[in-house]
Amino acid sequence: MFIPLAHKEEVAYYNYMNYFTSDTHFGHEPLLTFCQRPFLDIRHMGEVLVKNINTIVTPKDTLYLLGDVSFYSKDRTCGIIASINCPVVLIKGNHDHSSRVKGVPYAEVFDELDIQLSNKQIVTLSHFPYYIGDGKDRTETRKDKYLDRRPIDVGLWLLHGHTHSPVRVRRELRMLHVGVDAWNYGPISEEDVIVQLKG
């Protein structure tokens, strides 16, 4: 069970299993080519992503969606989020502008969040990875466009998205990439997060 440290009194959503994913990019056609996603078109991608989520979550679970959710209209995005079988907590990404978030039925919305895992380990949730500057994160080659939005490394493990990389873990940097491009286009469970962090 996860309990947001800043919201310990509000635990209604955090009952059973918790899942993490990122960078669904519903309705974002150029991403099919950019990330070489194996879908026929954006409609097919959306159907598969929602099916992969709903195949494993239950109404008592929680899905943490770590940003870059949708490029569709707000109404269509509302329909997608409402179709997910559990509450969805959004951690905003660079494409989640206020106009794309306001009115969408997220359980809660954060820019960044520290949470405690069931094994008592505290982790940070952010769309963005830590800034490394080693050239291995292709998102850092764009003149460090989002440097001000990257989390500050205070020694905690970081669950993040943004990179669209197939690389899941950078253990030496305490970073776990939960994006769909790294997890067969579906979410990763709390249990699997704990296993990954233990190595």
N, C-alpha and C positions, 0 to 999 in steps of 0.2 A: 504494500500500500504506500502511496506517495502522499505526503502532506506538504503543501506549499508553506514555506517558512513564514512568508509575509501574511498568510491567511489561515492560520491554524484553527481559527474559530469557524471557518467555512469549509467543512469537510464533506458536504452532502454528495459531491461528485466522486469522491475518492474512496470507493468501496471495494471493488473486486480487483481485476487486473487492469493495468495501465499500459498503454501502447504509445509509441512515438513514431512519427513520420515527418517528412518535410518535402517541399518542392514538388507538389502535385501539379502545379501549373495547368489547371483545368482550362481548356480553351486556348492554349498558347501554341499555335501551329508551328512557328519556327523552331520550337524546342524539340520537335520530333526529329529534325535534322541535326540541330546543334548537339543534342545529347544522344543521337542515334537510338532513340527509343523504338522498340520493335512493334509499333502499332500501325494499323492501316490508316488512321486519321485521328483527329482530336476527339471525335465522338467515341471511337473505339477505346482510346486511351482513358477517357473519363469513366467509361463503363467498367473497364478492367480495374482501375484504381479503386473505385467505390466497391466493386465486388470483392477485391482482395481484402479490403478493410472489413466489410460486413460479414465475410466468411469466418472471421475469427473473433470479432468483438461481440459483446452482449450489451443489453441496455444498462447493466450495472457497471460496465467498464468505463474508462475514460481514454479518449484519444488526445494526446498532445500533438498539435499540428504546428511544426516549427517554421512556419512562414512560406511565402510565395504560393498561395493557395490557388487563385483563380484569375483569369483574364476575361471571364465572361461578365455580363451585366450583373448588377447586384441581385436582381430577381432570380436569375439562373443560378448564381452562386448560392443564394438562400436555399434553393431547391436541392442543390447538391449536399450542402451541410445538413439540411433537414433529413436527407435520405440516409445519413450515416446512423447506424444502430445504437450509438452511444453519445453522451455529451462530448463536445469537441472544445478543447481549450486552445486558443490561438496564441502563439508567440510570434509577433509580427516580423515579417521579412521586408526586404527592400521594395517588393512589389505590392505590399499590403497597405496601400494608401488609405487614409481615412474614408474616402468615398467608396472604397471597395470593402470596408470592414463594418462601417456603421449600418445597423439594421440587420446584419447577418446573424443568424441564431447560434452564435458561439456561447458556450457556457460562461467563459471568461476570456479576457484579452489582456496580454501583457507584452511589454517590449522585451523583457528578459525576466527570468525567474529562477531562484534557487529553491530546490526541493530536496526532501529527505527520502531516500529509498527505504524499502522494507528492511534492508540490512543495516540501517542507520547511517549509511553513507550520504553525504550531501553532494549534489551535483548542480551545475548551472545549465539552464536551458536557454539557448539563444539561436536565432536563425544563423548568426554569423560565427565563423570559427575565430579562435584567437588569432591575432596578427603575429605572423612568424617571420616573414621577410626572407624565407629561404628559397623562394622560387618554385616550391612544390605545390603551392596553392595557386591555381591559375587565376583565381579571383583577385589576387594581389598584384597582378600585372597591369591592371587597369588604373594606374595612377592612384592606387589605394583609395578608390572612390568612397568606400564605406568605413574608412578607418575610425571615424568618430562613433560608429555604431557597433564596432566589435567589442566584445566583453573584455574586461580587465582580468588578466590571469592572476588570481590570488591563491593558486595552488589546488583548486578544485578540478575534478573531471568536468568536461564540457560536452554536452550533447548538442549537436548543431546540424545545420543543413548548408544551403547556399552554394556549395562547391560543385554539385552534380558529378562528383567523382565516384568511381566504383570502389575506392578505398574506404574501408569501414573504420579502421582504428589507426590512430597515430599515437601509440602507447607512450612514446617518449615525450609527447606534448600533452598527454591527458585529454585527448579529443576523440569522441565517438561520433562519426557521421551517420545520422539516421535518415538521410534522404532516400527517396524511393529508388534512385539510380544505384544505390548500394545494397538494397535489400529486396531485390526481385519484385519491385513495384508494389510493396506492401509495407505495413508497419512492423516495428520490432517491439517485442513485449518487455515488460519490466524484468522478468526472469532472464531473458536473453541479454538485456543491458547489464545486469549484475554479472553474468558469466563473462561477457566481453570485458568488463572493467577489471575483473580478477585476472584475466589472461590465462 
